[in-house]
Amino acid sequence: MSNAHTVKISLVGPESSGKTTLAGALAEALGCPWVPEHARDYLAVTGGAYGADDLLRIARGQVLGEERALADGPPFLVCDTDLVTIVVWSLEKYGRCDPWIMEQARARVYAHRFLLAPDMPWVPDPLRENPHDRDRLFAVHRRVLEELGLSYTILQGALEVRLQEALRLVRPTSAR
C-alpha cells in the first residue's frame, strides 16, 4: 500500500557517502518523516553477520518501514536507501540477487532518487565494510540503476550543497 500523493525521495550510494546525514537534513527541511536504512537495525542485532537469505529479510523490512511511513499520507517521505542498495550488495557479495528484490527494486516508484557521490571522508562504523572501494561501488550503483531503467540524479559536494540541490529539485514537485 502506498499513498499516491506522497512525494517519495530515495537516497542511494556507497557506504559513508552521506545518505543518513542528508536524509535527516532533507526530512527536517521538508517537515516530513524519513525511513531509516533497515539493514543497520537488522545488522546491529546480528552483530554485522549476514548471508544471502538475510538480504531478502532486510529488503522486506525496508519495504515494510516505507509502507508504514506512507500510511499517514505525508506530503513528502525521505527514504535513507531503497532496494537498489540491496541489489548492489546481493550482486557484490553473492553474485546473484533474489528475484523478489530485483522485481521490487524496479517496481517501487520514487519521485526523486538521488545517487550520492563518495566525495567526503570515510566515517568508520562497525557495520561498514568497504573503506577503500567507494568509487568502484559508486560506479556499481550507477550501473545497477541504469540496468534497472531507473532515473536518478547524482548529488555531490558538501552537505549544504547537496541539500540545496535536492530541495531545488524536490520542491517544484509539490506544486503539482
NUVO-602209 format. One line per 3 residues: their letters; for each residue x, y, z of N, C-alpha, C. Coordinates in steps of 0.1 Angstrom, whole numbers, plus 2048, in hexadecimal, padded with zeros to 3 digits. Atoms other than C-alpha are relative to their C-alpha. Layout:
N
A	X/Y/Z/X/Y/Z/X/Y/Z; ...
This chain:
176
MSN	809/7F4/800/800/800/800/809/80C/800; 7F9/7F4/7FF/80D/822/7F8/7F7/80C/7FD; 808/7F4/802/800/845/7F7/804/807/7F3
AHT	7FC/7FB/80E/7FF/852/7D3/803/80F/801; 7FE/7F2/7FF/800/876/7E0/80D/804/807; 7F4/7FD/7FA/820/873/7F3/80C/800/7F6
VKI	7F4/7FE/808/840/87F/7E2/80B/7F8/807; 7F6/809/7F9/858/862/7EA/80E/804/7FA; 7F3/7FC/803/87D/86A/7EA/809/7F5/805
SLV	7F7/80B/7FB/898/84F/7EC/80F/805/7FE; 7F2/7FD/800/8BD/853/7F3/808/7F2/7FF; 7F8/80C/802/8D5/838/7E6/80F/803/7FE
GPE	7F1/7FE/803/8FB/834/7E3/808/7F7/809; 7F7/809/7F7/919/823/7F3/800/804/80E; 7FF/7FD/7F2/920/822/817/807/80D/803
SSG	7FA/7F4/7FB/929/842/829/801/80B/7F5; 801/7F5/80A/91D/858/80C/7F7/80B/805; 808/7F5/7FA/907/86D/823/7F1/7FE/7FF
KTT	80F/802/802/8E5/85C/81D/7F8/803/80D; 807/7FE/7F4/8DA/85C/841/800/80F/805; 7FF/7F2/7FD/8E6/87F/848/7F7/809/7F7
LAG	808/7F9/809/8D5/88C/829/7F1/7FD/802; 80E/803/7FE/8B5/879/830/7FA/808/80C; 805/7F9/7F5/8B2/889/852/7FE/80F/7FD
ALA	801/7F2/803/8B9/8AC/845/7F5/803/7F6; 80A/7FE/809/8A2/8A8/828/7F2/7FE/806; 80C/802/7F9/886/89A/83E/7FC/80D/808
EAL	803/7F4/7F7/88A/8B8/856/7FC/80C/7F7; 803/7F5/809/88A/8D1/839/7F2/7FF/7FA; 80D/802/806/86B/8C2/82A/7F5/7FE/80B
GCP	80A/802/7F5/85A/8BC/84C/7F9/7F3/7FE; 806/80C/803/854/898/844/807/7F4/807; 7F9/80B/7FB/85C/875/851/80B/7FB/7F7
WVP	7F7/808/809/879/860/845/801/7F2/805; 7FF/80E/7FE/87E/83B/843/80F/7FD/801; 7F2/804/7FF/89F/82F/851/804/7F4/7F8
EHA	7FB/80C/807/8B4/815/841/7FE/7F4/809; 803/80C/7F8/8A6/7F4/84E/80C/7F7/803; 7F5/808/7FE/8C6/7E2/849/808/803/80C
RDY	7F8/7FD/7F4/8D7/7F5/865/7FA/7FA/80C; 807/806/7F4/8BD/7EA/87F/802/7F1/7FF; 7FF/80E/802/8BE/7C7/871/80E/7FB/804
LAV	7F2/804/7FE/8E4/7C4/871/805/803/80F; 7FD/7FD/7F2/8E6/7D4/894/7FC/7F4/809; 805/80C/7F8/8D3/7B5/8A1/809/7F4/7FD
TGG	7F8/80C/804/8E8/79C/88D/80F/802/803; 7F2/7FD/7FF/909/7AD/896/807/802/7F3; 7FA/7FE/80D/90F/7B5/872/800/7F4/7F7
AYG	7FF/80D/808/90D/791/866/7F3/7FF/7F7; 80C/802/809/8F6/78A/848/804/7F7/7F5; 7FE/809/80B/8F1/772/82C/7F6/804/7F5
ADD	809/7FC/80B/8DE/773/80B/7F1/800/804; 80E/801/7FC/8BD/769/81C/7FC/80C/809; 802/7F4/7F8/8C1/786/834/7FC/80C/7F8
LLR	802/7F5/809/8C1/79E/817/7F1/801/7FC; 80E/800/803/89D/794/80E/7F8/805/80D; 807/7FB/7F3/892/79A/833/802/80F/801
IAR	7FD/7F2/7FF/8A4/7BB/833/7F7/808/7F5; 808/7F9/80A/892/7C5/812/7F2/801/804; 80E/800/7FC/870/7BB/81F/7FE/80A/80C
GQV	801/7F7/7F5/877/7CF/83F/801/80F/7FB; 7FF/7F2/806/881/7EE/82A/7F3/804/7FA; 80D/7FD/807/861/7EC/816/7F5/802/80B
LGE	80A/7FF/7F5/84C/7E7/836/801/80D/807; 7FE/7F3/7FA/85C/806/846/7FB/80B/7F7; 805/7F6/80A/854/81A/827/7F1/800/800
ERA	80F/801/801/830/80E/825/7FA/805/80D; 806/7FA/7F4/82A/816/84A/801/80F/801; 7FE/7F1/800/838/839/846/7F6/806/7F6
LAD	809/7FB/80A/821/83E/827/7F1/800/805; 80E/802/7FB/802/833/83B/7FA/80D/805; 806/7F3/7FB/7FE/856/84A/7FF/80A/7F5
GPP	802/7F7/80B/7FF/866/828/808/80D/800; 7F8/7F3/800/81B/87F/82C/802/806/7F2; 7FE/7FA/80D/821/898/810/80D/7FB/7FA
FLV	7F3/805/804/845/88C/80E/804/7F5/809; 7FA/80B/7F8/858/86D/819/80E/7FE/7FB; 7F2/802/803/87E/86A/81A/804/7F2/804
CDT	7FB/80D/7FD/88C/847/818/80F/7FF/7FF; 7F2/801/7FF/8AF/841/824/805/7F3/7FA; 7FC/80B/809/8B5/827/809/7F3/7FA/7FA
DLV	80B/808/806/89F/811/7F3/806/7F3/7FC; 7FB/80E/803/8A2/7EE/7E5/80B/7FF/7F6; 7F4/7FF/809/8BC/7F9/7CB/80C/7FC/808
TIV	7F4/802/7F7/8D5/7F8/7E8/801/7F1/802; 800/80E/7FD/8CB/7D4/7F0/803/7F8/7F3; 7FC/807/80D/8CD/7CA/7CB/810/801/7FF
VWS	7F1/7FF/801/8F1/7D8/7CB/807/7F7/80A; 7F9/809/7F6/8FB/7C5/7EB/7FE/7F2/7FC; 802/80E/804/8EB/7A5/7DE/80A/7FC/7F5
LEK	7F8/803/80B/8FE/7A7/7BE/80F/800/804; 7F2/7FE/7FC/91F/7B2/7CF/804/7F4/809; 7FD/80A/7F6/91E/798/7EB/7FE/7F2/7FB
YGR	804/80E/803/90D/77A/7DB/7FF/7FE/7F1; 801/802/80F/90D/780/7B5/7F2/7FE/7FB; 80E/803/804/8E7/77D/7B4/7F7/809/809
CDP	80A/7F8/7F8/8C8/78F/7C0/7F3/7F9/800; 80E/807/7FF/8A7/780/7CC/7F7/807/7F6; 809/7FA/80A/88D/785/7B1/7F6/80A/806
WIM	809/7F7/7FA/875/796/7C9/806/80E/803; 7F9/7F4/7FD/88F/7B0/7D3/802/808/7F2; 7FE/7FA/80D/897/7B7/7AE/7F3/805/7FB
EQA	80D/7FC/805/872/7B9/7A5/7FB/80D/807; 805/7F5/7F8/86A/7D1/7C2/809/80C/7FE; 7F7/7F5/803/889/7E6/7BA/7FB/808/7F4
RAR	805/7FA/80D/87B/7EC/797/7F2/807/802; 80E/7FC/7FF/857/7F0/7A2/7FD/80C/80A; 803/7F6/7F6/859/808/7C0/804/80E/7FA
VYA	7FF/7F3/806/854/82C/7B4/804/80B/80A; 7FC/7F5/7F8/866/84A/7C2/7FF/80C/7F6; 800/7F3/808/860/86E/7B5/80E/804/7FE
HRF	7F2/7FC/801/885/874/7BB/809/7F5/806; 7F6/809/7FA/8A2/85B/7C0/80D/807/7FE; 7F3/7F9/800/8C3/86B/7C9/80B/7F6/802
LLA	7F4/808/7FE/8E4/858/7C4/80B/809/806; 7F6/7F8/7F9/8FD/866/7DD/80E/7FC/7FD; 7F2/803/803/921/869/7D2/808/7FE/80D
PDM	7F8/803/7F4/93B/85C/7EB/80C/80A/801; 7F5/7F5/800/94E/87E/7EB/801/807/80D; 7FE/7FB/7F3/94F/882/810/808/7F6/808
PWV	7F7/809/7F9/966/873/82A/7F8/7F4/805; 806/80C/7FA/95F/84F/835/7FE/802/80F; 802/7FF/7F2/94F/84D/857/7FF/7F1/805
PDP	800/80E/7FB/958/82C/869/7F3/7FC/807; 80C/805/7FA/93B/817/874/801/7F1/800; 7FE/80F/800/93B/7F2/87F/7F8/7F9/7F6
LRE	809/807/80A/91F/7EA/866/805/803/7F1; 7FC/7FC/80D/932/7F9/848/80C/7F6/7FC; 7F6/80A/805/948/7E2/832/80A/805/7F6
NPH	7F7/7FD/80B/959/7F5/816/806/80E/800; 7FB/7F2/7FF/96D/814/820/808/804/7F4; 7F7/7FC/80B/984/812/801/7FA/7FC/7F3
DRD	806/804/80C/96B/808/7E7/7F4/808/7FC; 80D/7F9/801/951/823/7E7/7FE/805/7F1; 802/7FB/80E/958/831/7C4/7FB/7F5/7F7
RLF	805/80B/808/954/80F/7B4/7F2/7FD/803; 80D/803/7FC/935/809/7C8/7F6/80B/7FC; 808/7F6/806/927/82A/7BD/7FD/7FD/7F1
AVH	802/804/80E/92C/81F/799/7F7/7F4/7FF; 809/80B/800/91B/7FE/7A1/7F1/804/803; 80D/7FA/7FD/8FD/811/7B0/7FA/806/7F3
RRV	804/7F9/80D/8FC/826/790/7FC/7F6/7F5; 803/80B/80A/8FD/807/77A/7F3/7F9/803; 80C/807/7FC/8E2/7F5/78D/7F4/809/7FE
LEE	80B/7F7/802/8CB/814/78C/7FD/800/7F1; 802/7FF/80F/8D0/816/766/7FB/7F2/7FB; 804/80D/805/8CC/7F0/761/7F1/7FE/804
LGL	80E/801/7FB/8AB/7F2/775/7F7/80A/7F9; 808/7F6/806/8A0/80F/760/7FA/80B/809; 805/7F7/7F6/89C/826/77E/807/80E/7FE
SYT	7FB/7F2/801/8A1/84C/77C/806/804/80D; 7F9/7FB/7F4/8B8/85D/795/807/80D/7FD; 7F8/7F4/801/8CB/87D/79C/80C/7FE/809
ILQ	7F5/801/7F7/8EE/87D/7A9/802/80D/808; 7FD/7F5/7F7/8F5/893/7C7/80E/7FE/805; 7F2/800/7FB/918/89C/7D1/803/80D/808
GAL	7FB/7F4/7F9/92B/8B5/7E6/7FB/800/80F; 803/7FF/7F2/925/8C1/80A/7F1/7FE/802; 80D/802/7FD/905/8BA/81C/7F7/80B/7FC
EVR	808/7F4/804/8F7/8DD/817/7FD/801/7F1; 802/800/80E/8FD/8DB/7F2/7F6/7F5/7FB; 809/80B/803/8EC/8B9/7F0/7F2/803/804
LQE	80D/7FC/7FB/8CF/8C5/805/7F9/80A/7F7; 806/7F6/809/8C9/8E4/7F0/7FC/7FB/7F3; 804/806/80E/8CA/8D1/7CF/7F4/7F7/801
ALR	80B/809/7FF/8B3/8B6/7DC/7F3/808/802; 80C/7F7/7FE/89A/8D1/7E9/7FC/807/7F3; 803/7FA/80D/89C/8E3/7C8/7F8/7F7/7F7
LVR	806/809/809/892/8C4/7B6/7F3/7FA/805; 80C/806/7F9/878/8B7/7CF/7F5/80A/801; 80B/7F7/7FC/864/8D6/7D8/7F7/803/7F4
PTS	80A/7FD/80B/856/8DD/7B5/7F6/7F4/7FE; 809/80B/801/847/8BA/7B6/7F4/801/808; 80B/7FF/7F7/831/8C3/7D3/7F5/80A/7FA
AR	80A/7F7/806/820/8DE/7BE/7F6/7FA/7F6; 809/807/80A/810/8C5/7A7/7F2/7FE/805
